[in-house]
Amino acid sequence: MIVQAAWSLVRCQHGGKIKEFYDRLYLKKGAKKSIIAASRKMIEVLYTMIRTGELFNSMPENILNRKLAQYGLIVKKNKRRALTQET
């Protein structure tokens, strides 16, 4: 099932770091080996999230705040920290 999620992630336009990882491996190893490696990377990220209790954060906070400001969606730092500490 995680392989299907990885396929979905690498095929979407905004796949993020996992898609970049897949694309880099695809040139060397081919599609099947690359998707298995991307699936493993996703499992490692999920395990780390469960172990540490943190939310997934694919981009640094300064870049996220800049992008949110572009769309007029500025989030207060205290509110965001509260969200990350609750889960």
MODELLER restraints for C-alpha pairs under 7 A, 6 or more apart:
rsr = mdl.restraints
at = mdl.atoms
rsr.add(forms.Gaussian(group=physical.xy_distance, feature=features.Distance(at['CA:2:A'], at['CA:39:A']), mean=6.07, stdev=0.5))
rsr.add(forms.Gaussian(group=physical.xy_distance, feature=features.Distance(at['CA:3:A'], at['CA:35:A']), mean=6.90, stdev=0.5))
rsr.add(forms.Gaussian(group=physical.xy_distance, feature=features.Distance(at['CA:3:A'], at['CA:36:A']), mean=6.68, stdev=0.5))
rsr.add(forms.Gaussian(group=physical.xy_distance, feature=features.Distance(at['CA:3:A'], at['CA:39:A']), mean=5.50, stdev=0.5))
rsr.add(forms.Gaussian(group=physical.xy_distance, feature=features.Distance(at['CA:6:A'], at['CA:35:A']), mean=6.64, stdev=0.5))
rsr.add(forms.Gaussian(group=physical.xy_distance, feature=features.Distance(at['CA:6:A'], at['CA:38:A']), mean=6.48, stdev=0.5))
rsr.add(forms.Gaussian(group=physical.xy_distance, feature=features.Distance(at['CA:6:A'], at['CA:39:A']), mean=5.55, stdev=0.5))
rsr.add(forms.Gaussian(group=physical.xy_distance, feature=features.Distance(at['CA:7:A'], at['CA:35:A']), mean=6.86, stdev=0.5))
rsr.add(forms.Gaussian(group=physical.xy_distance, feature=features.Distance(at['CA:9:A'], at['CA:15:A']), mean=5.21, stdev=0.5))
rsr.add(forms.Gaussian(group=physical.xy_distance, feature=features.Distance(at['CA:9:A'], at['CA:19:A']), mean=6.74, stdev=0.5))
rsr.add(forms.Gaussian(group=physical.xy_distance, feature=features.Distance(at['CA:10:A'], at['CA:19:A']), mean=4.70, stdev=0.5))
rsr.add(forms.Gaussian(group=physical.xy_distance, feature=features.Distance(at['CA:18:A'], at['CA:38:A']), mean=6.20, stdev=0.5))
rsr.add(forms.Gaussian(group=physical.xy_distance, feature=features.Distance(at['CA:21:A'], at['CA:38:A']), mean=6.92, stdev=0.5))
rsr.add(forms.Gaussian(group=physical.xy_distance, feature=features.Distance(at['CA:22:A'], at['CA:34:A']), mean=5.59, stdev=0.5))
rsr.add(forms.Gaussian(group=physical.xy_distance, feature=features.Distance(at['CA:22:A'], at['CA:35:A']), mean=6.52, stdev=0.5))
rsr.add(forms.Gaussian(group=physical.xy_distance, feature=features.Distance(at['CA:22:A'], at['CA:38:A']), mean=5.85, stdev=0.5))
rsr.add(forms.Gaussian(group=physical.xy_distance, feature=features.Distance(at['CA:25:A'], at['CA:34:A']), mean=5.50, stdev=0.5))
rsr.add(forms.Gaussian(group=physical.xy_distance, feature=features.Distance(at['CA:26:A'], at['CA:34:A']), mean=5.50, stdev=0.5))
rsr.add(forms.Gaussian(group=physical.xy_distance, feature=features.Distance(at['CA:49:A'], at['CA:55:A']), mean=6.37, stdev=0.5))
rsr.add(forms.Gaussian(group=physical.xy_distance, feature=features.Distance(at['CA:49:A'], at['CA:56:A']), mean=6.87, stdev=0.5))
rsr.add(forms.Gaussian(group=physical.xy_distance, feature=features.Distance(at['CA:53:A'], at['CA:87:A']), mean=6.54, stdev=0.5))
rsr.add(forms.Gaussian(group=physical.xy_distance, feature=features.Distance(at['CA:54:A'], at['CA:84:A']), mean=6.29, stdev=0.5))
rsr.add(forms.Gaussian(group=physical.xy_distance, feature=features.Distance(at['CA:54:A'], at['CA:87:A']), mean=6.98, stdev=0.5))
rsr.add(forms.Gaussian(group=physical.xy_distance, feature=features.Distance(at['CA:55:A'], at['CA:84:A']), mean=6.05, stdev=0.5))
rsr.add(forms.Gaussian(group=physical.xy_distance, feature=features.Distance(at['CA:65:A'], at['CA:74:A']), mean=6.77, stdev=0.5))
rsr.add(forms.Gaussian(group=physical.xy_distance, feature=features.Distance(at['CA:68:A'], at['CA:74:A']), mean=5.54, stdev=0.5))
